[in-house]
Amino acid sequence: MPTANTVVIGAINHHEWPVVAPWIRSLRGTGFNGLVVLVAYEDIADHVIDAMRRENVEVRRAKMEISVNRGRFKDFETILAEMPPETLVIATDVRDVVFQSNPSQLAELLKPAEGLDIAVSSEGWRYCDSEWNLSTLRKVFPSYETSMHGEEVYCSGVIVGTAAALKQMCARIWEISRTAPSFNGDQVAMNIILREPAFAHRVNRLDVRDGRVFHARATWLRRMQGGSVIGEPVFSLLTGMARRADGSLVSVLHQYTESKWERLRVLMRYNSLWIGIWYRLTQRFRSSENDNVYWKTKPAI
């Protein structure tokens, strides 16, 4: 699928330019020159908006509802409704995502002949194997704990699909997660939705070893605990890139911020390291509401 038929969308709030620059710099660095739409909520500084526009990003200002993690799906639904239904859309987190190859190639994840018009990637474990995911499930949707306990965890940080299909999924994620008592409700909501009749047979669920979309946090945690999944992607501190088991590049690298050294290496690749250090050194003079710029943003008041 050519770049012209591919759209990348994301959403940000409370973040400064050094945190979000790698997202757009890496994307443009792959040769992708298609439409990029960024939902920017009210706490984004004007200089960040100006920088994104200089990168030819279409910025949509919006008022955040509840939290960026959940509220973005409401705004994504509106944006997707404006697109031709067959458009390839990659919806991603921003602060911890970089692109290593042109995202138009992700069209191969969709299989229209088989009715698969959405693709999501596994974290490589089940709810019962992941303390963080299981505790989040218990907190936000306790009634689903029994049915989801042994289910594979798929990450909502990168979702691929046609505009028509993603519009439906985003609407459903917002419908379910808007009442959840935690900002992490979006991922649990998506995993519940994947098992619903309307979506169960239309989503290509990628094994962690597929690696075209790589959620690095789970791999990093397993490594810290002395474990791993044979064949899952590997990040190289030497190159600052993640590769699949066959040596080919991961297309979308998510959660590179979880490891300090991996984060710094990625920031170096996209010329964000020094400005990031400057930001951290001067942060004491800024608002302390979001004191960790590489983590989640605070909920809306």
Disulfide bonds with the S-S distance in Angstrom:
none
